[in-house]
């Protein structure tokens, strides 16, 4: 009987912790739409989130620590998606996976990309650098390393730029249609270049 009571208390406590963290996450993403992270105080954040400062300090030491926690949640979702992926057949599969993960975190994706020097999508894409190069070698019958590296830079710049515009709401599309658009744009750009070079 006591075990059941203790379990019920833990479930309620966990639900309360999750609710408080969600409020803080939502409050921070709201504030980051109009100011930089260095201009957000814990007092302002708690007011916007509807959470008292004591609750904030239970989980985080600073606003930056909360931001890092949010980013780590997004990265954990990316890592889970990567682990679930079989060996990729082409770069489009990686782009589609990135879009799906970002879409699940739309509330924070915009601010994560806008307020960090490093680029999450760039890091994810780079994990598949060798597979993409091997795919293009076969598809375009090209063995020139410099050409393939140049194509990689062209490809990743285009993909990242498009995804950033999408997270900012400047491109309106669902993940499936955006993945198709990126695929077509990159395929035409790369194949056209290869035809001219051959």
Phi and psi in degrees as GROMACS dihedral restraints (atoms count N, CA, C in turn):
[ dihedral_restraints ]
;  ai    aj    ak    al  type     phi  dphi    fc
    3     4     5     6     1   -63.9    20    10
    4     5     6     7     1   -34.9    20    10
    6     7     8     9     1   -62.4    20    10
    7     8     9    10     1   -44.6    20    10
    9    10    11    12     1   -63.1    20    10
   10    11    12    13     1   -40.5    20    10
   12    13    14    15     1   -64.3    20    10
   13    14    15    16     1   -45.0    20    10
   15    16    17    18     1   -62.7    20    10
   16    17    18    19     1   -41.1    20    10
   18    19    20    21     1   -62.4    20    10
   19    20    21    22     1   -41.5    20    10
   21    22    23    24     1   -63.0    20    10
   22    23    24    25     1   -40.4    20    10
   24    25    26    27     1   -64.6    20    10
   25    26    27    28     1   -43.2    20    10
   27    28    29    30     1   -63.3    20    10
   28    29    30    31     1   -40.8    20    10
   30    31    32    33     1   -62.2    20    10
   31    32    33    34     1   -43.5    20    10
   33    34    35    36     1   -64.2    20    10
   34    35    36    37     1   -41.6    20    10
   36    37    38    39     1   -63.8    20    10
   37    38    39    40     1   -43.9    20    10
   39    40    41    42     1   -62.0    20    10
   40    41    42    43     1   -40.4    20    10
   42    43    44    45     1   -64.0    20    10
   43    44    45    46     1   -39.5    20    10
   45    46    47    48     1   -67.8    20    10
   46    47    48    49     1   -41.5    20    10
   48    49    50    51     1   -60.5    20    10
   49    50    51    52     1   -48.4    20    10
   51    52    53    54     1   -61.6    20    10
   52    53    54    55     1   -39.2    20    10
   54    55    56    57     1   -64.5    20    10
   55    56    57    58     1   -44.5    20    10
   57    58    59    60     1   -63.3    20    10
   58    59    60    61     1   -43.5    20    10
   60    61    62    63     1   -65.2    20    10
   61    62    63    64     1   -38.2    20    10
   63    64    65    66     1   -63.6    20    10
   64    65    66    67     1   -41.6    20    10
   66    67    68    69     1   -62.4    20    10
   67    68    69    70     1   -43.1    20    10
   69    70    71    72     1   -66.3    20    10
   70    71    72    73     1   -41.6    20    10
   72    73    74    75     1   -60.5    20    10
   73    74    75    76     1   -47.0    20    10
   75    76    77    78     1   -63.4    20    10
   76    77    78    79     1   -42.9    20    10
   78    79    80    81     1   -62.0    20    10
   79    80    81    82     1   -42.8    20    10
   81    82    83    84     1   -66.6    20    10
   82    83    84    85     1   -42.3    20    10
   84    85    86    87     1   -64.9    20    10
   85    86    87    88     1   -34.6    20    10
   87    88    89    90     1   -64.0    20    10
   88    89    90    91     1   -47.7    20    10
   90    91    92    93     1   -65.5    20    10
   91    92    93    94     1   -35.9    20    10
   93    94    95    96     1   -69.2    20    10
   94    95    96    97     1   -12.3    20    10
   96    97    98    99     1   -75.8    20    10
   97    98    99   100     1   -17.2    20    10
   99   100   101   102     1  -125.3    20    10
  100   101   102   103     1    -2.9    20    10
  102   103   104   105     1  -154.6    20    10
  103   104   105   106     1   164.4    20    10
  105   106   107   108     1   -81.5    20    10
  106   107   108   109     1   162.4    20    10
  108   109   110   111     1   -62.7    20    10
  109   110   111   112     1   -31.1    20    10
  111   112   113   114     1   -69.1    20    10
  112   113   114   115     1   -17.5    20    10
  114   115   116   117     1  -102.1    20    10
  115   116   117   118     1    17.2    20    10
  117   118   119   120     1  -111.3    20    10
  118   119   120   121     1   122.0    20    10
  120   121   122   123     1   -95.5    20    10
  121   122   123   124     1   159.3    20    10
  123   124   125   126     1   -61.7    20    10
  124   125   126   127     1   -37.6    20    10
  126   127   128   129     1   -61.3    20    10
  127   128   129   130     1   -47.4    20    10
  129   130   131   132     1   -61.4    20    10
  130   131   132   133     1   -44.2    20    10
  132   133   134   135     1   -61.7    20    10
  133   134   135   136     1   -46.6    20    10
  135   136   137   138     1   -63.2    20    10
  136   137   138   139     1   -36.8    20    10
  138   139   140   141     1   -64.0    20    10
  139   140   141   142     1   -47.1    20    10
  141   142   143   144     1   -66.1    20    10
  142   143   144   145     1   -39.4    20    10
  144   145   146   147     1   -78.3    20    10
  145   146   147   148     1   -17.8    20    10
  147   148   149   150     1    72.5    20    10
  148   149   150   151     1    35.8    20    10
  150   151   152   153     1  -129.3    20    10
  151   152   153   154     1   140.7    20    10
  153   154   155   156     1   -81.1    20    10
  154   155   156   157     1   161.2    20    10
  156   157   158   159     1   -63.7    20    10
  157   158   159   160     1   -32.8    20    10
  159   160   161   162     1   -59.9    20    10
  160   161   162   163     1   -41.8    20    10
  162   163   164   165     1   -64.7    20    10
  163   164   165   166     1   -43.9    20    10
  165   166   167   168     1   -55.1    20    10
  166   167   168   169     1   -49.4    20    10
  168   169   170   171     1   -70.1    20    10
  169   170   171   172     1   -13.0    20    10
  171   172   173   174     1   -65.8    20    10
  172   173   174   175     1   -31.3    20    10
  174   175   176   177     1  -112.8    20    10
  175   176   177   178     1   -29.4    20    10
  177   178   179   180     1  -138.3    20    10
  178   179   180   181     1   152.0    20    10
  180   181   182   183     1   -93.7    20    10
  181   182   183   184     1   -24.6    20    10
  183   184   185   186     1  -155.0    20    10
  184   185   186   187     1   168.7    20    10
  186   187   188   189     1   -64.7    20    10
  187   188   189   190     1   -38.5    20    10
  189   190   191   192     1   -62.1    20    10
  190   191   192   193     1   -37.9    20    10
  192   193   194   195     1   -65.2    20    10
  193   194   195   196     1   -39.3    20    10
  195   196   197   198     1   -62.7    20    10
  196   197   198   199     1   -44.0    20    10
  198   199   200   201     1   -60.5    20    10
  199   200   201   202     1   -43.9    20    10
  201   202   203   204     1   -62.0    20    10
  202   203   204   205     1   -37.4    20    10
  204   205   206   207     1   -63.9    20    10
  205   206   207   208     1   -43.6    20    10
  207   208   209   210     1   -61.5    20    10
  208   209   210   211     1   -45.8    20    10
  210   211   212   213     1   -63.0    20    10
  211   212   213   214     1   -37.0    20    10
  213   214   215   216     1   -66.4    20    10
  214   215   216   217     1   -31.9    20    10
  216   217   218   219     1   -64.7    20    10
  217   218   219   220     1   -43.4    20    10
  219   220   221   222     1   -63.2    20    10
  220   221   222   223     1   -45.2    20    10
  222   223   224   225     1   -64.8    20    10
  223   224   225   226     1   -36.8    20    10
  225   226   227   228     1   -62.8    20    10
  226   227   228   229     1   -38.0    20    10
  228   229   230   231     1   -66.4    20    10
  229   230   231   232     1   -40.8    20    10
  231   232   233   234     1   -60.3    20    10
  232   233   234   235     1   -46.5    20    10
  234   235   236   237     1   -62.6    20    10
  235   236   237   238     1   -39.4    20    10
  237   238   239   240     1   -63.6    20    10
  238   239   240   241     1   -42.3    20    10
  240   241   242   243     1   -65.6    20    10
  241   242   243   244     1   -38.9    20    10
  243   244   245   246     1   -63.9    20    10
  244   245   246   247     1   -44.9    20    10
  246   247   248   249     1   -61.9    20    10
  247   248   249   250     1   -32.2    20    10
  249   250   251   252     1   -80.3    20    10
  250   251   252   253     1   -13.9    20    10
  252   253   254   255     1   -78.1    20    10
  253   254   255   256     1   134.3    20    10
  255   256   257   258     1   -72.9    20    10
  256   257   258   259     1   179.9    20    10
  258   259   260   261     1   -57.6    20    10
  259   260   261   262     1   130.5    20    10
  261   262   263   264     1   -73.6    20    10
  262   263   264   265     1   145.4    20    10
  264   265   266   267     1   -93.5    20    10
  265   266   267   268     1   -30.8    20    10
  267   268   269   270     1  -156.1    20    10
  268   269   270   271     1   163.8    20    10
  270   271   272   273     1   -61.1    20    10
  271   272   273   274     1   -25.1    20    10
  273   274   275   276     1   -58.8    20    10
  274   275   276   277     1   -32.4    20    10
  276   277   278   279     1   -65.0    20    10
  277   278   279   280     1   -37.5    20    10
  279   280   281   282     1   -68.4    20    10
  280   281   282   283     1   -43.4    20    10
  282   283   284   285     1   -61.5    20    10
  283   284   285   286     1   -44.1    20    10
  285   286   287   288     1   -61.3    20    10
  286   287   288   289     1   -42.3    20    10
  288   289   290   291     1   -63.1    20    10
  289   290   291   292     1   -43.9    20    10
  291   292   293   294     1   -58.7    20    10
  292   293   294   295     1   -45.3    20    10
  294   295   296   297     1   -62.9    20    10
  295   296   297   298     1   -40.1    20    10
  297   298   299   300     1   -65.3    20    10
  298   299   300   301     1   -41.9    20    10
  300   301   302   303     1   -67.0    20    10
  301   302   303   304     1   -45.4    20    10
  303   304   305   306     1   -60.7    20    10
  304   305   306   307     1   -39.6    20    10
  306   307   308   309     1   -62.8    20    10
  307   308   309   310     1   -33.3    20    10
  309   310   311   312     1   -70.5    20    10
  310   311   312   313     1   -18.5    20    10
  312   313   314   315     1  -120.6    20    10
  313   314   315   316     1    34.6    20    10
  315   316   317   318     1   -56.3    20    10
  316   317   318   319     1   -31.9    20    10
  318   319   320   321     1   -63.5    20    10
  319   320   321   322     1   -30.6    20    10
  321   322   323   324     1  -111.4    20    10
  322   323   324   325     1   -15.5    20    10
  324   325   326   327     1   -56.1    20    10
  325   326   327   328     1   -44.6    20    10
  327   328   329   330     1   -59.3    20    10
  328   329   330   331     1   -46.2    20    10
  330   331   332   333     1   -76.7    20    10
  331   332   333   334     1   -31.2    20    10
  333   334   335   336     1   -62.0    20    10
  334   335   336   337     1   -44.0    20    10
  336   337   338   339     1   -72.8    20    10
  337   338   339   340     1   -32.5    20    10
  339   340   341   342     1   -80.2    20    10
  340   341   342   343     1   -25.1    20    10
  342   343   344   345     1  -114.0    20    10
  343   344   345   346     1    14.3    20    10
  345   346   347   348     1  -124.8    20    10
  346   347   348   349     1   140.9    20    10
  348   349   350   351     1   -71.5    20    10
  349   350   351   352     1   -39.9    20    10
  351   352   353   354     1   -80.1    20    10
  352   353   354   355     1   157.9    20    10
  354   355   356   357     1  -116.5    20    10
  355   356   357   358     1   116.9    20    10
  357   358   359   360     1   -58.5    20    10
  358   359   360   361     1   -47.8    20    10
  360   361   362   363     1   -63.3    20    10
  361   362   363   364     1   -40.0    20    10
  363   364   365   366     1   -59.8    20    10
  364   365   366   367     1   -42.4    20    10
  366   367   368   369     1   -63.9    20    10
  367   368   369   370     1   -40.4    20    10
  369   370   371   372     1   -65.6    20    10
  370   371   372   373     1   -47.9    20    10
  372   373   374   375     1   -59.7    20    10
  373   374   375   376     1   -39.0    20    10
  375   376   377   378     1   -64.8    20    10
  376   377   378   379     1   -25.9    20    10
  378   379   380   381     1   -59.4    20    10
  379   380   381   382     1   -25.7    20    10
  381   382   383   384     1  -107.5    20    10
  382   383   384   385     1    15.8    20    10
  384   385   386   387     1   -52.1    20    10
  385   386   387   388     1   -53.2    20    10
  387   388   389   390     1   -64.3    20    10
  388   389   390   391     1   -40.6    20    10
  390   391   392   393     1   -64.5    20    10
  391   392   393   394     1   -39.9    20    10
  393   394   395   396     1   -64.1    20    10
  394   395   396   397     1   -45.1    20    10
  396   397   398   399     1   -60.3    20    10
  397   398   399   400     1   -44.6    20    10
  399   400   401   402     1   -61.9    20    10
  400   401   402   403     1   -39.3    20    10
  402   403   404   405     1   -62.4    20    10
  403   404   405   406     1   -46.1    20    10
  405   406   407   408     1   -67.8    20    10
  406   407   408   409     1   -35.2    20    10
  408   409   410   411     1   -55.9    20    10
  409   410   411   412     1   -46.7    20    10
  411   412   413   414     1   -70.7    20    10
  412   413   414   415     1   -48.5    20    10
  414   415   416   417     1   -64.6    20    10
  415   416   417   418     1   -42.4    20    10
  417   418   419   420     1  -105.3    20    10
  418   419   420   421     1     2.9    20    10
  420   421   422   423     1    51.0    20    10
  421   422   423   424     1    52.5    20    10
  423   424   425   426     1  -123.7    20    10
  424   425   426   427     1   130.3    20    10
  426   427   428   429     1  -117.2    20    10
  427   428   429   430     1     5.8    20    10
  429   430   431   432     1   -78.5    20    10
  430   431   432   433     1   110.7    20    10
  432   433   434   435     1   -58.4    20    10
  433   434   435   436     1   -38.5    20    10
  435   436   437   438     1   -66.0    20    10
  436   437   438   439     1   -42.2    20    10
  438   439   440   441     1   -62.5    20    10
  439   440   441   442     1   -44.5    20    10
  441   442   443   444     1   -66.2    20    10
  442   443   444   445     1   -38.2    20    10
  444   445   446   447     1   -66.5    20    10
  445   446   447   448     1   -38.9    20    10
  447   448   449   450     1   -63.2    20    10
  448   449   450   451     1   -41.0    20    10
  450   451   452   453     1   -64.2    20    10
  451   452   453   454     1   -37.1    20    10
  453   454   455   456     1   -61.7    20    10
  454   455   456   457     1   -44.8    20    10
  456   457   458   459     1   -63.5    20    10
  457   458   459   460     1   -42.4    20    10
  459   460   461   462     1   -60.3    20    10
  460   461   462   463     1   -47.2    20    10
  462   463   464   465     1   -62.9    20    10
  463   464   465   466     1   -52.7    20    10
  465   466   467   468     1   -66.2    20    10
  466   467   468   469     1   -36.8    20    10
  468   469   470   471     1   -62.1    20    10
  469   470   471   472     1   -43.9    20    10
  471   472   473   474     1   -65.5    20    10
  472   473   474   475     1   -43.7    20    10
  474   475   476   477     1   -63.8    20    10
  475   476   477   478     1   -49.4    20    10
  477   478   479   480     1   -63.8    20    10
  478   479   480   481     1   -44.9    20    10
  480   481   482   483     1   -58.8    20    10
  481   482   483   484     1   -42.3    20    10
  483   484   485   486     1   -66.3    20    10
  484   485   486   487     1   -42.8    20    10
  486   487   488   489     1   -65.9    20    10
  487   488   489   490     1   -39.5    20    10
  489   490   491   492     1   -61.9    20    10
  490   491   492   493     1   -45.2    20    10
  492   493   494   495     1   -60.8    20    10
  493   494   495   496     1   -37.8    20    10
  495   496   497   498     1   -65.6    20    10
  496   497   498   499     1   -44.7    20    10
  498   499   500   501     1   -66.4    20    10
  499   500   501   502     1   -27.5    20    10
  501   502   503   504     1   -81.2    20    10
  502   503   504   505     1    -4.6    20    10
  504   505   506   507     1    82.4    20    10
  505   506   507   508     1     9.6    20    10
  507   508   509   510     1   -85.7    20    10
  508   509   510   511     1   -13.9    20    10
  510   511   512   513     1  -121.6    20    10
  511   512   513   514     1   123.4    20    10
  513   514   515   516     1  -103.5    20    10
  514   515   516   517     1   113.3    20    10
  516   517   518   519     1  -165.7    20    10
  517   518   519   520     1   153.1    20    10
  519   520   521   522     1   -82.1    20    10
  520   521   522   523     1   169.4    20    10
  522   523   524   525     1   -62.5    20    10
  523   524   525   526     1   -39.9    20    10
  525   526   527   528     1   -63.4    20    10
  526   527   528   529     1   -47.9    20    10
  528   529   530   531     1   -69.9    20    10
  529   530   531   532     1   -34.5    20    10
  531   532   533   534     1   -67.5    20    10
  532   533   534   535     1   -40.5    20    10
  534   535   536   537     1   -60.6    20    10
  535   536   537   538     1   -41.4    20    10
  537   538   539   540     1   -65.2    20    10
  538   539   540   541     1   -41.8    20    10
  540   541   542   543     1   -61.2    20    10
  541   542   543   544     1   -48.4    20    10
  543   544   545   546     1   -60.4    20    10
  544   545   546   547     1   -43.5    20    10
  546   547   548   549     1   -60.0    20    10
  547   548   549   550     1   -47.9    20    10
  549   550   551   552     1   -64.7    20    10
  550   551   552   553     1   -45.0    20    10
  552   553   554   555     1   -62.1    20    10
  553   554   555   556     1   -46.0    20    10
  555   556   557   558     1   -68.8    20    10
  556   557   558   559     1   -42.4    20    10
  558   559   560   561     1   -60.6    20    10
  559   560   561   562     1   -45.5    20    10
  561   562   563   564     1   -66.0    20    10
  562   563   564   565     1   -41.8    20    10
  564   565   566   567     1   -63.4    20    10
  565   566   567   568     1   -46.0    20    10
  567   568   569   570     1   -71.6    20    10
  568   569   570   571     1   -46.0    20    10
  570   571   572   573     1   -66.5    20    10
  571   572   573   574     1   -36.8    20    10
  573   574   575   576     1   -63.8    20    10
  574   575   576   577     1   -40.9    20    10
  576   577   578   579     1   -63.2    20    10
  577   578   579   580     1   -45.3    20    10
  579   580   581   582     1   -63.3    20    10
  580   581   582   583     1   -38.2    20    10
  582   583   584   585     1   -64.0    20    10
  583   584   585   586     1   -39.9    20    10
  585   586   587   588     1   -68.3    20    10
  586   587   588   589     1   -32.6    20    10
  588   589   590   591     1   -80.6    20    10
  589   590   591   592     1   -24.0    20    10
